[in-house]
Amino acid sequence: VQLQASGGGVVQAGGSVTLSCAASGFAFTYYPIAWFRQAPGKEREGVACISSSSTTKYYVDSVKGRFIISRDNTKNTAYLQMNSLKADDTAVYYCAADSGCPLPDYSGAYVYTGVFDAWGQGTQVTVSS
């Protein structure tokens, strides 16, 4: 099982970047895909999640209205479009296959419950002010 995030870089505050998550080694079509991030000195945080059929999308409150999660099951790839970036968005971003997504209105901490626990190396996003 492999999930490799890419597309990060240095972006100015207010700018945009789109991350990609290339998956292999499992039945991508059947699994929700989540994006997590980890900033220096902080715990890993669940940012967004998309169900297998794209009908359910979850976002942590801090990114609602700014980030858009999507997937292309024909390409075994998921995406995270990040708009109106802020300094607080600076982190290493990882994608993962989860067993389910939180409900869209869930406001608690997003706890990963997937079975693969495969995270890859992540991709660094640095927002400069």
Secondary structure as the mmCIF struct_conf table of DSSP 4:
data_model
#
loop_
_struct_conf.conf_type_id
_struct_conf.id
_struct_conf.beg_label_comp_id
_struct_conf.beg_label_asym_id
_struct_conf.beg_label_seq_id
_struct_conf.end_label_comp_id
_struct_conf.end_label_asym_id
_struct_conf.end_label_seq_id
STRN STRN1 GLN A 2 SER A 6
STRN STRN2 GLY A 9 GLN A 12
TURN_TY1_P TURN_TY1_P1 ALA A 13 GLY A 14
STRN STRN3 VAL A 17 SER A 24
BEND BEND1 GLY A 25 PHE A 26
HELX_RH_3T_P HELX_RH_3T_P1 PHE A 28 TYR A 30
BEND BEND2 TYR A 31 TYR A 31
STRN STRN4 ILE A 33 GLN A 38
TURN_TY1_P TURN_TY1_P2 PRO A 40 GLY A 41
BEND BEND3 LYS A 42 LYS A 42
STRN STRN5 GLU A 45 ILE A 50
TURN_TY1_P TURN_TY1_P3 SER A 52 SER A 53
BEND BEND4 SER A 54 SER A 54
STRN STRN6 LYS A 57 TYR A 59
HELX_RH_3T_P HELX_RH_3T_P2 ASP A 61 VAL A 63
TURN_TY1_P TURN_TY1_P4 LYS A 64 ARG A 66
STRN STRN7 PHE A 67 ASP A 72
TURN_TY1_P TURN_TY1_P5 ASN A 73 ASN A 76
STRN STRN8 THR A 77 MET A 82
BEND BEND5 SER A 84 SER A 84
HELX_RH_3T_P HELX_RH_3T_P3 ALA A 87 ASP A 89
STRN STRN9 ALA A 91 ALA A 97
BEND BEND6 SER A 99 SER A 99
TURN_TY1_P TURN_TY1_P6 PRO A 104 ASP A 105
BEND BEND7 GLY A 108 GLY A 108
BEND BEND8 VAL A 115 PHE A 116
BEND BEND9 GLN A 121 GLN A 121
STRN STRN10 THR A 123 SER A 128
#
